[in-house]
Each structure stands twice: as C-alpha cells, then as structure tokens.
C-alpha cells in the first residue's frame, strides 16, 4: 500500500509529498535498500543533495557493493564538490560488470569515468611535481623506480609479480626490466651488434632447415594458449646453445656471435642452460601473455632487425626494441611480444643468472634444477 501511494504521488508530480510519505514509512520499520534509494532519488529531484546522500548511505549500509547506490553516491559527491568524489567514482567503477547496463546507469558511469580520469591525471601531475627535485638528482634506475611508484599510486601501472611455472627461488628482487648498470658486459655485447646481425642473416639464408619453430609441444598437452604457435615457424629459432648443449650446425656458422657469448659467463645448469638463439618473429605474429619457468635466470635481448612498430611488454612496462640496445628482463613476470609489421623481427636471446644469487646459491640452484631435470622439458622462454 505504501509503495503504491508513493508511486501515485510521484505520477501526480507531488514529489515532496511522496518523499515525506516514504520517510514516514522508513522511520517506522527501517526499510530496505531499494526504498532508501528511491527516497534518495526523490530528494535529489527536490534539490536536496545532502539529504539524498544520507539516504544513499543508509542503502549502502545494507548493500555495500550495490552499483546503483555507489554510482548515486559518487554523483552526489561530485555535485556537492566534495573532495571524496573521485575516490567514490573509483569505487563505483570497480563494480561495473561486463555487458550492457540500463542506459541511465551507463550514462552516469560514463560521466564518472571521465571525471575520474581527469582527477587521476591531475593527481599524477601533483605527485610528479612533489618528487621532481629528488628525481632530478637520481640516477637512471632510481628515477625509473620513483616514476613507477607514482604510477602505481594513481593505478596507472599494475603491480606484477614473478610467477615461475616450476622454480621459484625466494627473496630475489622482482622487476620487469633490470637496470643496465647491473651488467657491465652489456657495452661489449652491443659493440658486436653488426657482426652478430651479419651472422644471423647469413644463417637464415644458408639453410632453411636450421630454423625451428620455437614452440614444440605434443598436441595432447594442455597448452591451449600456444596452439596457434605450436610447431609454427612464425615464431622461429636458430639455436646456438640449447638446454646446455652447443648446436654445432648453427654455432659453427656464427663464430663471432659465439665468441661474444663466451665472454659473458652465461648461466650454466646441466641439462637446462646455457640457452642462446636467434629468435625470429614473422610479420603479424603475436606471442600471447605468459610466464617463464625459473626466476633464478634473467633473459637478455640484443635486437638485431626490428621493423618500426614492434613492441614488447613485461609486466606494466611496454618498450619498443631498439637495434643494438640490450634489454635484460625477468621472464617469470607476465610478458608478451607483437610484430604488427610486414617485415621480419630478429633478436639474439640468451639467459643469464639473476644477479641476486651468490656463487654458492648458483651452485645449489644448478644442482637442484639438474637433479629435477624439469627445466629441459619446458620451453625456455624468451620471446
């Protein structure tokens, strides 16, 4: 009866009377969340935003994650110029489901998303200004970390963690790309870029049978994400070292590359590494997001042939390869690679020890991984 009377008064345009009628009912029995939201809607229409906000809070006390209530609260706070409006919109947006919404709710959320985006941008600028003095005095790596800290505060960057599929050594630093200053051999390797590129291209021209699909699993294995690339030369490899064994057919034709690699002190685990290869990504090929096997190693890229537009994402950090500029990354953090061009991409890939491991820890890791014999049975990822 009460609901019918409220609806009759609303239909007659008597919003104040409808609101008073509903408030009397709620004062008597406490009501349900939809009734409080209905009252909030009436109060909003009567230009009583603070009273409407109080009614919405009554509803949220009953249904804290209700999308309509959260959206109404955020809109009212924005209307009132409240400092909490942007955060309220963030809470509402977080509950937005997939699929279509009723048009009025969808429109309200779209307005909120725009408001929140502007606030986030301004917030980011304030944080950047606050840290500018310190960042200007920092070295390249510290400056990157300061910038990433700001990005995570405003949710511009997600926090990614190392998630190795098989071997997870505790206590190692987790970061997508490791600072170049940690690896004094980088300059020497980069200085050999032209010679290494020549050998890669000569190998590619010499014998097509030397090129293997990088992904080679049995069809029976539950690896659906790799199905488009399984045994597909669109992601190909010319192996120089493979799971600890030198590949004579290729290595013998790349003497300068092998000499450069021998000077690096590659990771050495019986049956698992060293690994080094020329990785070829065909035009239009996508390597899907995935994680690697073992966090005691890092993967090194020396880009040799990179058409403009190719990109590589590790965690929250997306970079374009630059020919002759080494990247060192943790492949146990989610990563993906794309060649959207109509030309071939070629990168020299090798694996090295994580610098956080002492000599005695490396010895222990090598012994246990070799004992398991597992890494040799899983693709040593590199993208």
N, C-alpha and C positions, 0 to 999 in steps of 0.2 A: 504493500500500500504506500509506504513512504517513498519508494523508488518511483512508483507511478506518479505520485503527486509532484515530486521533484521534476520529472520529465515533462509533466503538464505545464508547470510554471515556466520551465525553460522554453517550451514550444510557444508559450504566450509572450515570451520576451521579458518575463519578470525574473531576471537573474538574481537580483538581491533577495527576493522572497525565496527563491529556490535554494540559495546558499544558506539563508537563515534556517530554512526547514531542515536541510541536511545537517547543519551544525547541531541543531537540537537533537536530532537522532543520534549523531556520533557522541554527543556529550552524555547520552543515556547509556549506550551499550559499547562504546569504544570502536565499533565498526570494523570493516575490512579494508584492506589496501585499496581495492578499486574505488570504494566510496570516498576515501581520503583524496585519491587522485581526481575524482570527479569534482570534489569540493575545491581542490587546488585550481582546476580548470575554470570553475566559476569565479573564483577570487581573482584569477589572472584576467579574465574578461572584464571584471569590475574594476580593473586597475588597482588591485590590492596585492602587489607582488610579494611583500613581506609576509602577509597572511598566507598567500599561496605557498610560499617556501616552507612555512611552518607545517602546512598540511602535507606537502610532499615528504617532509622529514618523518611525519607520522607513518606514511605509507612505507618509506624505506626502512623504518624500524621493524616492519613486518616482512618485507621482501627486499633485502639489501641490494640484490643484483638485478632488480627489475629494470629493463631497458627504458621503458616509458618513464618511470619515475626518475631515473638517473638523467635522462635527456631533459625532462621538465626542470629538474633542479639546476642543471647546468645553464639552461636558457634563462632561468630567473636570475641566477647569479650574474650572468653576463649583462642582463637588462639593468641590474642594480649597480653595475660597475664594481662588483666585488672582486678582490684580488684572488679569490679561490676559484674564479670561473674557469680558467684554463685547465686547472687540475680536475675540476668537476667534469669538464668535457672529455679529458683523457679517460676518466673512469667510465663515462658513458660509451665512448668509442670502443673501449676494451671489451664491452659486452655485445658489440654489434655482431650479429650472426651472419653466416654466409647466406646467399639467396636474397630474394626480394623482400622488401618491407612495405608496409602501408605507405602510400605517398606522403601523407603529412609527417610521419615519423622519419622517413627517408630524407625529406627536405630539411627537417630540423637538424638531423645528424650531419648532413652535408654542410649546413651553415656552421655547425660546431666544429667540424673538421677544418674548415677554412680559418676560423678564429684560433683554433689550437695551433695550426701550422704557423700563423703569423707570430703568435706568442712564443713558440719554440724557436723561431728564427731570431727574434729579439733577445730571448734568453741566451741563445748561443753567442750572440754578439757581446752581451754583457759579460759572459764567462771569459770570452776571448780577451776582452779589454782588461778584465781583472788579472789575468795571468800573463799579459803581454810582456811586462818587464822581465819576469822570470824566464819566459820562453825565449826572449831575445838573447838572454845570456846563456841559454842551454846549448849543449852540443846537439848534433842532428838526432841522435836516438832519444835523448831526454825530451827534446822538443816534440818529437813524434808522440811520446808517451803522454806528455801534457795535453797535446791536442786530442788524443784518443780519450783521455779522462773526461774532457769537456764533452766530447761526442756521446759518451755513454751516459753522462748526467742528463742530457736532453733526449736520450733514446734515439740519437741519430745513428748510433752504432750498437749492434747487439754484442753481448759478451759471449764469445765462443770458447770452448774448452777442448783440450786434447782428448780424443776418444779412440785410442788404438783398438783395432779389432782383435789383437792377440796379445801383445806385450806392452804392459803399462808400468813403466818404472816410476816409483814415487819421487816427489819432490823436485822434479825438473821444471824449469821456467816454461810457461805456456805463452807462446806468442806466435802470431801468424808468420810474419817475416822477421828474421833475425838481423840485427844490425851488422852492416858490412864490416865495421871496425873490429868485430869479434873474429874475423877470419883474415889474417894478414896475407894469405896466399891469393886472395882474390885478384889483386892487381896483376900478378904474374900470369894467372889463367886468362884474364881478359886481354893481356898483351898478345896472346896466341890466337885470338879470335879469327883472324883472316886465314891463318894456316889451317885451323880446325874446320872452318867452313869449307875450304877447298877440298879437304879430305872427305868431309861428309857428302858433298855434291858428287865427288868422283866415285865414292862408294855407291851412291844412289844410281849413277849412270852405268856402273860396271856390270852389275848382275842383279836383276830384279828378284832373283830367288833368295837373296840375302835379306830382303825386307820381310819381316814377320808381323802379323797382327799383334798388337801389344796385349790385347785381352784374349786369352785362350783357356776357356773353361769347358768342362763337359756340359752338354745340354741338360743333363739330369740335375745339375747343381742349382740351388735356389738363389739365383743371382739375376733377377728379372731386370734390374736397372742396367745391367751390362748387355742385355740381349741384343740391342741394335749394334753394339760394337764388338760382340764376341766373334772372334776369328775374322774380323773385318779390317782390312788393311787401311781403312780411312784413318785409323789411329795405329800407325805402324812404328816399328822399332828396328834399328840396326844395332844390335847388341855388341858391345866391346868387352865388357865384363858382365857375366850373368850369374847371379847367385853364387858368387865366389869363384867362378871359373872364367878364365880368359877364353874369348871366342876367336879362334885363330883366323877364320875366314875373313872376319871384319877387322880385327885388331892388326893383322899383318898388313893391311892396306891403309892403316891410319897411324903411321909411326910417330908423327909429331903430336897427334892427339894423345896417344898412349904415353909419350914422354911427359907431356904436360900433366896427365893424370898421376903418373908415378911420383911426381914431385909433391903431391898434395897430402899423402898419407891417408888414403881412403879408408873408410870403415872396413874392418876385416872380421868377419864372422863365418866360420866354416859352414859351407852349405847354404849361406844366406847372402853374403856380400864379400867383396865389392860388387856394386852394380854400376854400370855406366853404359849409356846408349845414346844414339841419335834418335830423338823422338820426332815423328812426322805426323802432323795433323792436317788432313786433307781439307780442301775448301768446303765450307759449310758444315764442318763437323763440330759436334757438341759433346764434351765429356761431362757427364752429369755430376751433381754434388755427391761426394763420397769421402771416406776417411781411409787412412793407411793402416799398416799392420803394427808398427813398432815405434814408440816415441823415443827410443834411445838413439835414433838416427834423425838427421835432417836431410832434406833433399835440396840439391843445388841445380839451378838452371843457368846455362850460358846460352842466351838466344843467338842464333846464327842467321836465320832467314825469317823475318817477321813482317808480313804484309800489314800496312796500317789498318787498324780496326780490331786486331786480335786482342783478346783480354783474358785475364787470369784472376780469379778471386780465391783468396784464402781467408776464411772467417769473414770478418767485416771489412777487409781490406782488398779492394779491387785495383789491379795495376795492368798497364799495358807493357808487354815485353819491349825492351829496347835492345837492339842488336849490340852485342858486345858488353852488355852490363849484367853482371851476375845477380841473381836473386837466390837467397837461401831461406827456405820455409819449412814449416812443420807440417808434414802431410797427414798427421793424425788429427789435425783440425780440418773441419769440413772445407773442401775446396772443389772448384770446377774450372773448366777452361773452354773457350769458344774461339773458333776460327770462322768468322762470318763472311770472309772474303772469297774471292775466286782464285786464290793462289795458295801454294803450299807453305806451311809454317814448319821450321826445323829448329829444334832446341837440343843442345847437349845436356843430358841429365846424369847426375851422379849422386850417390849418397855418402854422407859423412857422419861422424859421431856427433851427438848432441854435446855442445861444449860444457854442459853442466856435469858431465860424468868425469870422475877422476880416472887415472890409469888403472887402479885396482878395480874400480867399478866396471870399466870397459872389459877387463879380463873376466869378471864374473858374468856379465851380460853375455859375452861371446860364448862362454862355456855353457850357460843355461839354454840360450837360443839354439846352439848347435845340438845340445842334448835333446831338445824337443823336436828338432828337425821340422818345425812347423812353418817357419818363415819361407823356406824354399818351396813350400806347397801353395803359397798365396802370392798373388801378383804383387811385386814390389812397385808400388805406385809412384808416379812421378808427374803425370800429366804432360 
